Amino acid sequence: MPLTLQRISRTGRGYIEPLLKVGEAQPLHMVLIPGGSFLMGSPDNELERLEREGPQHPVSVAKFLMGRYSVTQAQWRAVAALPKAEKELKPNPSKFKGNDLPVERISWYEAVEFCDRLTKHTGRPYRLPSEAEWEYACRAGTTTPFNFGDTITTEVANYDGDYTYGNSPKGKNRRTTAAVGQLNNANAYGLSDMHGNVYEWCQDHWHDNYEGAPTDGTAWIEGGNDDLRVIRGGSCDDYPRFCRSAYRLDDSPDFRSYDAGFRVSCSAPRALQ
């Protein structure tokens, strides 16, 4: 299928995946993330940082495309109906039901299967983001704990508002996921819900820290613990400190939870490199 980039938000270009324009599924909005360099990880003085978030190190990331939102339940059903690549996919795995809610209770293997089916159907190389790509896209040029500043509130992110971060006030504890984009919290790249709502799987195998990490933005799958994968972003059921741009967590690739989903990425077409 031919690909034409267009302006899909106030902040950037991308394309809308034709597959998901039909039925009850919202279109899959893919946003072009510009290439650049950033400091990955948290500085030593960041409030409530963990050793696993360091050492901070420079990383250069090539242009790529990333889903504006986490994959929704309607989008999941549309792709789950496509021919199998390697694994079966249940059409309705989520605890919290709603077409525009993020799909959850998705294992890493199932997220990869989703990407593989979408790739086969469209001819475009869909995949999970590398951990470096995820953090680079989340930060969108910022260096603060969150891409909207030093603090976080439940007006702009879905997390357990019974707890606070720094001088932020207490807020709502919704006890459920929110519809993607509902909180109007898009960052400078046009990506929504990068903090909270659902954790998002990355390609990388787990490493306890960034000693020896790649500096080119690619997934780190050498060494480390290949029985675990990286998951990012915090969730509706988590403390606000877990929603920071630098926070990283490990889980088994067959792990499923009501607060774990994913968003897709895609390598930029050669013409955009």
C-alpha positions, -999 to +999 in steps of 0.1 A: +000+000+000+014+034-009+024+057+020+017+095+019+028+116+049+003+142+060-002+166+090-021+145+115-017+168+145-008+203+153+027+192+161+038+168+134+034+147+103+026+111+099+001+088+082-031+070+090-030+033+085-058+024+059-064-010+075-081+006+105-104+031+088-133+006+087-157-008+113-155+003+149-117+007+151-103+042+153-076+048+126-041+039+136-023+073+136+014+070+131+035+100+140+069+108+124+095+111+152+125+133+141+159+119+145+182+134+171+203+129+202+194+129+239+206+119+273+189+086+282+182+078+318+177+100+349+202+124+364+216+115+399+195+143+415+161+133+400+136+128+428+129+091+435+152+079+407+164+043+408+199+029+400+185+009+371+179+043+354+216+050+350+242+059+342+228+086+320+244+084+285+241+101+251+221+082+225+215+091+188+181+080+174+172+078+137+139+089+124+110+065+130+073+064+133+053+057+164+017+053+173+001+085+185-018+064+211-015+030+227-032+003+206-069+003+214-092-026+219-110-020+186-077-019+168-066-050+185-097-069+173-092-057+138-057-071+136-065-102+157-089-111+128-061-111+103-043-144+094-020-157+121+018-152+118+029-175+146+005-172+176-032-171+182-046-138+195-078-136+216-100-108+203-111-095+237-084-100+263-088-068+283-102-064+318-116-029+312-139-030+282-143-002+256-134+003+220-112+033+226-097+021+258-061+007+254-059-030+250-043-047+280-036-081+294-013-084+264+020-104+267+051-093+249+048-122+226+012-112+217+023-076+210+050-089+187+024-111+169+002-080+164+031-062+148+039-092+126+003-095+113+001-058+106+034-060+088+023-088+066-010-071+058+004-037+050+040-043+038+052-018+063+078-029+090+057-026+122+074-035+155+077-026+191+099+004+199+134+000+213+137+012+249+158+041+237+132+051+210+105+049+236+123+073+260+134+096+233+098+098+219+084+102+254+107+131+264+102+149+231+132+172+238+126+176+275+149+167+304+124+170+333+109+139+350+078+142+328+075+156+294+052+183+308+075+194+336+088+185+371+055+174+385+025+154+374-013+157+381-042+134+373-056+162+351-029+153+325-021+116+333-040+085+346-023+071+377-031+065+413-038+100+425-039+090+461-001+094+459+020+124+449+053+132+433+073+161+447+050+191+453+022+178+431-013+177+447-033+145+453-058+138+426-082+112+412-078+075+415-098+063+385-091+026+391-095+020+354-079+029+321-090+060+302-099+063+265-067+071+245-062+108+241-090+116+265-067+137+288-054+159+260-018+154+271+001+152+237+038+160+240+058+181+215+059+152+190+022+147+192+022+115+212-005+111+239-006+091+272+032+084+275+028+088+312+004+065+330-027+047+317-010+015+306+026+003+306+040-003+271+063-031+260+096-024+243+118-048+222+147-049+246+159-077+269+163-066+305+196-052+317+200-041+353+215-007+343+229+011+312+265+000+315+274-010+279+241+000+264+239+008+227+242+045+218+225+043+184+189+039+195+187+002+186+172-025+209+195-040+234+191-077+230+227-089+236+236-100+272+214-092+301+185-114+310+167-129+279+140-142+301+127-107+308+116-077+286+115-040+292+082-023+299+078+015+302+055+044+311+036+036+343-001+028+346-035+038+359-028+017+390+007+030+398+024+056+419+033+088+400+070+081+403+066+051+381+053+073+353+085+093+349+101+094+315+132+075+328+115+048+349+120+013+336+106-021+347+111-057+338+086-084+332+084-119+317+074-119+280+044-141+288+033-118+316-003-104+312-018-076+334-047-053+332-022-024+333+001-036+305-004-028+268+017-014+240+020+010+211+035+002+177+065+017+159+077+015+123+110+023+107+109+054+086+107+049+048+140+052+031+129+085+014+127+101+049+161+089+062 
